[in-house]
Amino acid sequence: MQLSTSFLAQVTPVEPSPVQAALTQLFPADNFVLLGVILALPLIGAFVNGVFGKRLGREAVTLMALSAVGLSFVASLVAFFMVSSARVGDELVRFQWTAWEWFRLSTAGDFSQTPLNVAFSLDALSAVMILVITGIGSLIHLYSSKYMEEDPGYYRFFTYLNLFIFSMLVLVLGDSLPILFVGWEGVGLCSYLLIGFWFDKSENASAGKKAFITNRIGDFGLLVAMGLLLYFVGALDWSGIESNKEALLAPVKLWPIGNEVPLARILPEDAGKWLNQPRYVSGATLVGLFLFLGCAGKSAQIPLYVWLPDAMAGPTPVSALIHAATMVTAGVYLMCRMAGVFVLSPTAMFVVALVGGFTALFAATIALVQNDIKKVLAYSTVSQLGYMFLGVGVGAFVAGFFHVLTHAFFKACLFLGAGSVIHAMHARIHDTDQSQDMRYMGGLRKFMPVTFLTFAAAWAAIVGFPLTSGFFSKDEILLKANTSFVAGTSVAQGDFTWPAWGHWVLWGLGAAAAILTAFYMTRLFIGIFFGEFRGWTIVRGYQAAVHGHADAGHGGHDDHADEHGHAHEQPGPDMQGPTPHESPWQMTLPLVVLGILSLAGGFLSAHLFHVHPLDDFLGPVFGDAVQRVKLIKGHETRTIPLVAFAVVAFLVGSLVAYWIYLQAKGEPARKLAAQFPRLHSLLIDKWRVDELYEETIIGAVDSLADMCVWFDKWVVDGILARLTTAIISLSGTALRQLQTGRLQTYAAAMVVGLAGVGWFLLTPRAAAHTSADHSSGRYEITAAPGFGYGYRWDSDGDGQWDAEDFGEQRTIAFSLQTEETRTIRLEVRNAFGRTAEREFTFSRPKPDKSGYVAAATGVGAENLKNAHEGVGMKQ
Amino acid sequence: MSPAARAFFEAAPYVAAFVIGALIPRRSSVLERLAVGIVGALSVLALKGLWPDAAAPVTEKADEWPHLLNVVVFMPFVGAIALLFLPRQSPKFLQRFTLTVLGLNFFVSLFLLGATMTRGWHFQYITEWIPSLGIRYHVAIDGVSLWMVLLTTFTTPIAAYVAFGSVRKRIKDLCFAFLLLHGAMLGAFVALDLFLFFVFWELMLIPMLLMIGVWGGLERIKAAYKFFLYTMIGSMMMLAAILYVVWTHYELAGYLTFDYLALSKVTLPRTAAWLCYAGFSLAFLIKVPVFPFHTWLPDAHVQAPTGGSIILAAVLLKLGTYGYIRFCMGMFAGPAAHAATTLAGLVIAMGIFYGALVAWKQDDVKRLVAYSSVAHMGFVMLGVFAATQSGVEGALLQMINHGVSSGALFLLVGVIYDRRHTRMVREFGGLAKVMPVYAAVFILITMSSIGVPGTNGFVGEFMVIMGTFASNHLGAFSHLHGGLAAAGVILAAVYMLSVVQKMFFGPLTNEKNANLSDMNVRESVAMAPLIALVFLIGFFPSLFLNRMSDSVTATLDRYIEGRIAWSQGAGAEGASLRERRGGPLETGYPLPPSSTRAVAAMDGKEAH
């Protein structure tokens, strides 16, 4: 809240204070080195902790990591205020800092080179983002310093965490797509390392690998989008794309790739025609869809969402920071950043909105039945990310981005709260899965008041309790889904217009998801904090020492099962344990801050009360893009019913959950599950999408790889190496028979050879050398000489020999008219009376008027002459 | 500022880098601290020394010492001969001697960076060798071969240093082979006379054959034969093509020469051009290797000792791509341009995809890395076929990158092989617990190999992919090819991360791995410069690209010119000789034996 009021004040230009003046002088807009400071601090932290961390000790590592992120946050605050105070009117403020030239890229056709700099820029959008990243990042660093306290990989954890902050800042601050991509893959790498942080369990490492590879599929989309942008727009930096983006409206031939499909020739005519028919799509659609593939990978949208639930294998603070608050929203950030490109294509936008809406509902259905509290939160994250894409997809960029903010607050709070609960459960339950299972929780409200209250605040926000942050952001998205659409452009071919039913479908998906969200979050909330505690029987003065697990902190490892000998005990009433306790202040302070933000953050953009500082602040960023976003007729009348519906959705969802899980102790849910066992198990198994992928795509690639290996071994190596070897050794065996050393064999070979030579000499050959001069029409044939040869000719082509006898004449010359053709016959007789005959056909072509052949010949000859002369001259 | 203060500020970055570097190793080995510190200081030196300085005037060739290349190329040969007179009984001394020669060679080769890499030939040195056949000793470098020479002088000392750690028998022979191989590779990169090039090209084969056949694994003889025969077949085709071109030139110009500058002026008749192009490209594509000629590579790698594998991957394969750029594109632009789209499709489908898929299924880590080479070299060749500025620059950079990261991977595989005498993935698992430094370094190099931004691999791949998108030469297929190549990065992640997971993560299942020692001093010292280069190229590729761009432009200009001439019918009416243009690209053009020297003086002044 403090943030919002302070930049409210800054929106109206005021007299710059001396501090501001000094800052502006120190960091001019075109050389904004402050960005370098913001970026360098976490990088230094990562380097120091990574290389020296093991020797530095726990305190020094904590100091390094926390101060790096904390100072980066302070610098971000300064930068944020500089952006907000530099604003005059509706102009876009963009501070830039170019570090060095990275490399140059060829533009279309290789006619020019566009330099690609390691450059960063800060505008309103990224200013808000860096505050979130470093702010929430600092809180989570603080939280982790306690949560990870006893982990042997403490320094490694903070190295990765600092590296993540650095990568995320690069992603947000990068001034061009490739620099963004550096951060994009960098956060993916950190995510990989952190998911597999406890790598001695195979499934953690597998989850990390899965995340990385799924993200790579998205990165492929981003790479292609960059290639296409470079080709059509000729630039990859924000201002370059912005100024030339209209070039993307040009139609691109998608099919056939060459001039025609080779297959079409052998097909029936109609089918061939259909196959060969050129198909066009606008460049913007192509770029938009490929960019969205990248976003879907990073932000866990259908069909690439499968990695995010598995990513919960990482330590809980990681889930809060990376897999809820920051990294997974990078896709939404990219959509906002490229808003100008996306709105050029109604197709791409509709796909984004539809996928977003569908993901929101789909993930929510899975979350309904999960018992692992982190899994519930993970699917909830996927679902909320779907909302964000629904928002930006319908062109409500600010609303979508606003949900990024509020989601960062409440979801980070929920995850950290869950971490705090898991931490408490670890007092007695050390198995990862069991310590996160809500069936063993309950009633924790009494033992963990701070966690309970903050969790309640975040719960209120996510279910859309009126006036909390989530209420405003979700409401705004649903409102826009129902009323706004992206207008087509008249330029692009094959233009797509949003269907009239589109609004109701998009809104319907979002609204249904909203009811489900209220339901499953209430279920989770009740499951953890209300009812009786089900983990173990609480015994006062319980001696933890028996289990070699001292009370304070107990490690906070999510994953400690095999290091302690007592994981075999089943949790439940039979097990005894101490009173669950509240977490230390390092863990509760972040909870409190985030809880307050979850409640109050909504007033950053509360359109219902006409308070929208965020919209004003971000306005210039989307100023151009929103021109193409239109509202349907009569949208004003829909506002109140839709808001009313949002409240109803919240009430229905949470009251039903309240009734089922608190009033009826979960009995109706069990009955329902027993009634539809297949649907229930399908939901428990997450619709078996992982299995589907395993059977189809992964299976196909796997067998393809097996085929390749077989092919490589037996075909390639078989033919090139083995077959060649076999042929050579066989011919060696055959030829060896000739080298026997027996005189008789050699004599026999000699006889055969002599006979061959004799036969050759006896055979007459009617070979001849001809010369033709088409221009004068004179032709000449000279027969080859031979031992005792006589010749006779048919020179006039009448089929009769000129003379019946064989003579000595070897050469005949004759001339032809234009376009005349004549066949000359020659017969040769040798000394032994054997004859041979041959025909020669001559024709004199018409002088070529097109001049091509003659000209080509002439040039060729001249070239040749020139070449000779050129060389001669130099001599 | 006083001179002392200035000197202090000049020296401060180096000292700081040295100190930070020296602090990095955890154990107290002076050698390791010193080496890592020096690598740190050298990185700063590279950064400051290569940084484009706008204020500095473009100096002409005045400060190029013409014998520098001779020194670089012949130092290993002289060393090899000197080695023959040293006692076999003191292997330590022989090893030190070899390392000194190689290290000195690297140091001397750094002076090549002193020249401003403008268009044309640098450090050119020409002298008659066999005048009766027009064969000359003609060496020079341009921006393309400069980096190949430096890559060679940089990698061989590391490879030799690693090899000396694990090889115990026939040390003298090994040293001799290393020096001979080193000299031959350098010679092949700088030779501009085709006869000279062929001599070096063939000379290279023998030490490598010995390295595989003598110090290799169980099936070493078979692998050595396979390596030798594959390469030899290509070489013979190339020799035939060389002779044909030389003869044609003789017919046209009236004098014999084997010089590249002169022979690249010959336009052959169509069929002959295709055949000669095929002869040359067969030799180079086998070396790269491109499908279906790649099967010698996994066998050779698996059997070769670690040092040999490093050289094979880092340098020998590059001779194929270098040769293609220099000779195929330089002399047969028409056929090369016409084959480019098809060949680009081939290297994508059968290099990038097929190589990656086969790599994924390998049980032997070394075989896996060998197949990954096929995939990486596919990227390099794609950049070459795309023939755009950034495509070719990316390909050249990717050649250096592949040298660094594959060399490092082979080194790392050697580390585990030395300890366990097996390279089977299933033998390992959970190694990160017992060998944390090794695991960290392996993962870092993996990231470089799969092209994570910030490391060297990304820049090369990215430039190649973007260059493919922009390509004119690939016609309507450029977008498809670019997109498919981009999809190749997914598979790279699949096979590399799978092997990382199987080797390093999960529980430590195999008892035999429980007490493995982490990387020793020798291995760490050998890795340090490679790691430094990973980041240096990843963050500052311009340092390298700036010095090659002019030469790449020149190469592409000639290529495009040849392609246009071909499509306008050059060679359709028999052989011809293109006109000379003069300019820096033709300094050192061979003259007929009777000509006066006056013309030679004219060459440099002619405008391009």
Interface residues (C-beta under 8 A of the other chain):
Chain A: V51 F52 K54 R55 W100 E101 W102 F103 R104 L105 S106 T107 A108 G109 D110 Q113 V118 P178 F181 V182 W184 E185 G186 L189 Y192 G196 F199 D200 K201 S202 N204 A205 S206 K209 F212 I213 R216 I217 D219 F220 L223 V224 M226 G227 L228 L230 Y231 I257 G258 N259 V701 L704 A705 D706 C708 V709 D712 V716 D717 I719 L720 A721 A856 T857 G860 A861 N863 L864 N866 A867 H868 G870 V871 K874 Q875
Chain B: L23 I24 R26 P52 K226 L252 A253 G254 F291 P292 F293 H294 T295 Y354 L357 V358 W360 K361 A387 T388 Q389 S390 G391 E393 G430 A432 K433 M447 V452 P453 G454 F458 V459 F462 M463 I465 M466 G467 T468 F469 A470 S471 N472 G475 A476 F477 H479 L480 G482 G483 A486 A487 V489 I490 A493 V494 L497 S498 Q501 F504 F505 G506 P507 L508 F539 F540 P541 S542 L545 S549 L556 G569 A572 E573 G574 S576 L577 R578 E579 R580 L591 P592 S594 S595 V599
